[in-house]
Amino acid sequence: MNEQQALTPLAAGGLLDRRAFLQRSLSFSVATLVSSEALATPENGREPWMEKPGAPFSNYGEPAAHERHVIRWTMGNDKALGNGVSWTPLQNLEGIFTPNGLHFERHHNGVPQIDPKQHKLLIHGLVNNSLVFTLEDLLRYPMHSCYCFLECGGNSNAAWHSEPIQTAVGYFHGMASCSEWTGIPLKLLLDEAQVKGRAKWLIVEGADASMMQVSIPLDKALDDCLLALYQNGERIRPENGYPMRLIVPGWEGVLNVKWVRRIHLAAQPVMARNETAKYTELLPSGKARQFTYVMEVKSLITQPSFGYKLPQPGIYQITGLAWSGRGKIAKVEVSADGGKTWLEAELQEPVLSKCFTRFRIPWQWQGQEAILQSRATDETGARQPAREHLLAARGQHGYFHYNAIVSWEISAQGEIKHVYA
Amino acid sequence: MNEQQALTPLAAGGLLDRRAFLQRSLSFSVATLVSSEALATPENGREPWMEKPGAPFSNYGEPAAHERHVIRWTMGNDKALGNGVSWTPLQNLEGIFTPNGLHFERHHNGVPQIDPKQHKLLIHGLVNNSLVFTLEDLLRYPMHSCYCFLECGGNSNAAWHSEPIQTAVGYFHGMASCSEWTGIPLKLLLDEAQVKGRAKWLIVEGADASMMQVSIPLDKALDDCLLALYQNGERIRPENGYPMRLIVPGWEGVLNVKWVRRIHLAAQPVMARNETAKYTELLPSGKARQFTYVMEVKSLITQPSFGYKLPQPGIYQITGLAWSGRGKIAKVEVSADGGKTWLEAELQEPVLSKCFTRFRIPWQWQGQEAILQSRATDETGARQPAREHLLAARGQHGYFHYNAIVSWEISAQGEIKHVYA
């Protein structure tokens, strides 16, 4: 493949073969060509930080001062302090993992400050052995790690509005993050408690002041749920459920109960506020969806995206994230012409089940107006819907489980807007 | 498999089948059996943090106050301020990734505070195009992520001492950490510079006050090296090379130049201090090893380990980390009797090349004296050596590339010591 071939778009709007960069070097016309070597010698070109010893070491490192804008935006509820959201700034991140300090939060009553020596987990109800576990007990159990995304069932809900919201991708779709979670397979603890045959549900309760309760089918708990103690290597942080939380891979964030203190085995769900008044959806038919657990296949372009401006025509990388609560991502297609033509993006290896998958594709922008979109398909064959199809199926008044295609419009000046296309 | 079968050791000293826990529930006799449900109701058993709203949200989260002991220990050199080590506390971590705040550091002259707008990368020497890249330029290039460990060539060097050091595993073997690194394949940048045929080496220089220089063979640079901008999702932190560092998968840490500012293509290595006076090793034959780049296959048990005490006889999980600079880990065997018998541990999936691999195996301790060891084999068939074999090959006065088996002695009281066995 020569440079000319590499630069031949394979879809309209300038999308290039995802392997173009690997097969043939391209001139990006981005770097500055320098003619003199003088710049390069240690004697010249020395920056001020090379002239003196650097800062002292630290026991626990922090991001660079120049990156202090990379934070979670927080949104609180004036009428209910402690209720709100901390959004993951997806537009600033690369790869698939979310640093612990930037993992999204959906707060119900603030962040409890739990003494791990006093915290206990109770498993009771329809079991032969009611068991109480201290943290010290649990640390002796066999651990298991899984790589999985968490997404709030209400993520992206601004996209149900009739007008497209103009905000950074992270403050719109950033109630989704991804970690390596390590803990004890819930099955081990339930087997030790000896669950009775009549039990079909777990009613799980958190130890914060909102005392969140949710109902989880026993089959799911035995399949792949985890009582997590570690996130991305270290112990879970307070905002993520210290000292322990439930991980329910691929299902709504609200089920992943933080600060978990009690698992009650029952024949019926508890019908708590978060499974009746909230997290249910009225459909056009007049019926309501309830227990809509699985987070369906979804993707979005994180760069370029709202808030950035393309400085000049040239080659850019389009990148974003895809995920599905039903398994692995099979493919992500990208369009630069509002969905008329599509080209398959490269997926970051290894592609893991119920985990963020990073996609990337090169794009040659020649200064034209463009609409960038991504569309993911998972291994079950489920494909991310167009917005009009989602609205037709679910009505105009949705709030939860928005997973339609996201569109970024590029102007001839390189400015980027969120549009419905 | 019934409980009795599950508890039948498959190797001496009480090592159990690594699948025992998954196939059959075991009574750990760790949890407390409770007879009354009263404890469990929300009206009783309410902890103080359930009685009031929790703490406010934060823009960038921090570890729990109760986990403040989980830090990098730092060791400085009184005679050369800015020279030292920050150790990763491996004994406190689980899974395979190291949080950015706890990634190890080998400091040469402190931590430079670099303004990313002023920092530039120069590629010059035996190239047709001498190129200068700003950070803004680089952010437009195609990115790639790799999961890889970094290990200092001098990690574990206390094990060359004639007496076994008594310290936590992280303050002994903790110049090793693992991350998701994201950046630009070095091949792309070198291809754009058009490397001349005579060039065989990269001489890479960092922008700190020590102005570290190292030599890296061109073949390795074209194979899998990365100019990394992101670590575990976010931009690299100052201590790890902000705004950019080299990643040289599987090779000595010192080659992964932080704050990289200059890559000089040359026909010969530079023969800098760190490849002549340091990072070379006198062998029993009188010859010295030089350019010993690859970090060989290695493993160690992180729990239980020095500093912990087994509270009572019972079932424990033995867990640790294995890695190899030559590729994937093929297997890790564990011994509870000082190496007389071995049993294969479970490896955390997916097993990735040149990346930490977590291993785990259940162990029933009946109060006997025991010596715990792990022994890794990589996909090339290379196996971690016994200490006596390493010393026979490399002499008594080694300092670099220690990768022998690590032994923890358990006393009848459950106390744990480091021994040479």
Interface residues (C-beta under 8 A of the other chain):
Chain A: F21 L22 S25 L26 S27 F28 V30 A31 T32 L33 V34 S35 E37 L39 A40 P42 G45 E47 W49 M50 E51 K52 P53 G54 A55 P56 F57 S58 N59 Y60 G61 E62 P63 A64 A65 H66 E67 V70 I71 R72 W73 T74 G76 L81 G82 G84 S86 N92 L93 E94 G95 I96 F97 T98 P99 N100 G101 L102 H103 E105 H107 N109 G110 V111 P112 Q113 I114 D115 P116 Q118 H119 L122 H124 N129 S130 L131 V132 F133 T134 D137 R140 Y141 P142 M143 H144 S145 E180 W181 T182 P185 L188 L189 D191 E192 E205 A207 D208 A209 M211 L229 Y230 N232 G233 E234 R235 R237 P238 E239 N240 Y242 P243 R261 R262 H264 G314 I315 Y316 Q317 T319 Q348 P350 L352 R358 R360 P362
Chain B: F21 L22 S25 L26 S27 F28 V30 A31 T32 L33 V34 S35 E37 L39 A40 P42 G45 E47 W49 M50 E51 K52 P53 G54 A55 P56 F57 S58 N59 Y60 G61 E62 P63 A64 A65 H66 E67 V70 I71 R72 W73 T74 G76 L81 G82 G84 S86 N92 L93 E94 G95 I96 F97 T98 P99 N100 G101 L102 H103 E105 H107 N109 G110 V111 P112 Q113 I114 D115 P116 Q118 H119 L122 H124 N129 S130 L131 V132 F133 T134 D137 R140 Y141 P142 M143 H144 S145 E180 W181 T182 P185 L188 L189 D191 E192 E205 A207 D208 A209 M211 L229 Y230 N232 G233 E234 R235 R237 P238 E239 N240 Y242 P243 R261 R262 H264 G314 I315 Y316 Q317 T319 Q348 P350 L352 R358 R360 P362
